[in-house]
Each structure stands twice: as C-alpha cells, then as structure tokens.
Amino acid sequence: MPDKVDREITLDLVRVTEAAALTSSLHLGMGDKNAVDQAAVDAMRGMLDYIEIKGTVIIGEGEKDEAPMLYIGEKVGTWAEDDEEYDIAVDPIDGTRLVAYGLPNAISVMTLAEKGKLAYLPTFYSYKLAVGPELRGYWILEVLLEKI
C-alpha cells in the first residue's frame, strides 16, 4: 500500500468504528436492538462516505435477520477518480443485544484490504483472524486457530 494510505486512512477507520459505537450508545439500555443497530449502521455508512476511497463491502452484517445493514456489494467512500479501491468487512455493532440491554462487551469492527485481497465468507458466524503480511505462514496462527 502506498504511504498515503497508511498515514491517512488508518485514523479515518478508527473514526468510523468510533462513530458507530458512540451513536449506538445513545440507545444503551433501552431494550431496542434494532435502534442500536440502525444507529451504528447509519453512523458507519455516513463516516465511510467521507473517506477518499473506492470501497466495496465484501462482508456485511444484517442479511441473517433482516436487520439494518451495510449490505454486501454496497459502495462506500468518495469514489473520486484517483481514489484507491478497497474491499471492506464490517460489523457496525457486534453485540447489539448487549448494547440494547446495557451490558458490556459490544464492539464496532471493520477491516479494509486492497481490492481482491479480502475473501467473502458465506457464513453468518465464524471465527475471524486478520493479520498483516509479516505474520503470513507462522505456525503460531495454526496453533491459535486449533484452540478456538
């Protein structure tokens, strides 16, 4: 990836997940799982559209239960002519029920990879582990995955 991406997009991605988490917290403890999810999705989508990328959601959230979602194939970012293309995986709030009932341990997550480098996982629930290229092929990853 070019240095421009490393410097500028990293903090933008933090702001995206931060916006989703903070906005969903407005519904903390109110018992409305769909309101939590909708707030997180709207915040994440809105923030993603400010980032200077051509982004495509490869792994989204919502299809399994018709919840509000960033859907698979959705285009996000500014899509300017000179923007880099990326694949994106998102879960605006993993633990919507936790937020709805005022419980701990919910999280907003996303990852971004160069176009074609992120595989679609056709399951709703799976163990996920993302690492940089410097960890590719290390045996410790196989050991960790076996313990899950």
Secondary structure, DSSP 8 states (H G I E B T S, - for coil): --HHHHHHHHHHHHHHHHHHHHHHGGGTTSS-HHHHHHHHHHHHHHHHTTSSEEEEEEE-B-TTTT-S-B-TT-EES---TT-EEEEEEEEEEETHHHHHTT-S--EEEEEEEETT-S-----SS-------GGGTT-HHHHHHHHH-
